Amino acid sequence: MTDEALQPARRAVDAVRVAGVLAYVVGVIVYLEYFGLPKQTVEAVLWIYLGTVAWDVRRPLREHLVFLRDWWPPFAVFTFYLYSRGLSDDLGIFSVHVTEPIEADKWLFGGTLPTEFLQAHLCGVPCERSMPPNWYDVLLTTVYYSHFFAAIGVAAYLWKRNRHQWVRYMRRWLTVIVAAVVCFVVYPMAPPWMASRDGYITEDISRITGRGWDFTTGDGGGGGAAAHQSVSAVGNQVAAMPSLHAGFAVLVAWWGISQMRSGWRWLLLLYPLTMTLMLVYYAEHYVVDAIAGALLVAAAMGFWAWWERRRTAGAAEPAGEAELTATR
């Protein structure tokens, strides 16, 4: 068949795809208007699934169901994380740690608490979320909310382009999630804003995470707070150690750097660095929380790299023995 004969079919496929994508975009806009940002990863997964359907709307139903077959185990882990991360609040087995991270951060920075320093220099004394946001607040709040889409976005891309890499990525990501839940239960820890509220550090510190987006509502700060609470609809106020915001940012950057070949790939390091700056400045985490999140990711990456090398070597050994026998 000639290229000329294929062109009408190509145009028809493109037209259907455009219609599917437009319908998907309209659906996303309506959802955001009535419900706001997706509150948890499970919602993001559902929207990703609908996106794959819209992109390949001509494919038969059985092919669209492949997504559900592949993603139901990760979806189960996401649901487990969503409803179990508050266990340390509900069980009350372990007391909440407050002073240790304060002392650790001060030790790391020569007696200065980074959150106090950043809020004093970037926000003011006292720092209040009702203050007008600066330009960098808009950037940092956007970085904060990227946590809910970046890691799952990488997973969706890999699932579509390279299933083998998708499996390897999901092993590491899900291991980090499960290990973090265990940490939240056995080591509940108060974040800086809570320590300030309870009098352990200066009262001039505030939780200003949604401040950068307050200008979008024109309500003097309520919109940012509502957006922050909508993301944390099922949460745990003392699930601070390790920081999954920092950990997921390290995972995304690490994976991208390991897979890309361009020299520009090293710019991905700015993502976890900016995420950590934001978390400390906005009083969501201490620096030691971010370090713990990075170490957790490093441990998961190292374990699975070892396991995969061992499995590959084990699979190659029988073939090598067969070749040696044949030679003999």
Secondary structure as GFF3:
##gff-version 3
##sequence-region A 1 328
A	DSSP	alpha_helix	3	35	.	.	.	ID=ss1
A	DSSP	alpha_helix	41	55	.	.	.	ID=ss2
A	DSSP	alpha_helix	61	84	.	.	.	ID=ss3
A	DSSP	alpha_helix	87	91	.	.	.	ID=ss4
A	DSSP	alpha_helix	99	108	.	.	.	ID=ss5
A	DSSP	alpha_helix	114	122	.	.	.	ID=ss6
A	DSSP	alpha_helix	135	146	.	.	.	ID=ss7
A	DSSP	alpha_helix	150	161	.	.	.	ID=ss8
A	DSSP	alpha_helix	163	186	.	.	.	ID=ss9
A	DSSP	alpha_helix	192	197	.	.	.	ID=ss10
A	DSSP	three_ten_helix	209	216	.	.	.	ID=ss11
A	DSSP	alpha_helix	222	231	.	.	.	ID=ss12
A	DSSP	alpha_helix	244	259	.	.	.	ID=ss13
A	DSSP	three_ten_helix	263	269	.	.	.	ID=ss14
A	DSSP	alpha_helix	270	281	.	.	.	ID=ss15
A	DSSP	alpha_helix	287	327	.	.	.	ID=ss16
###
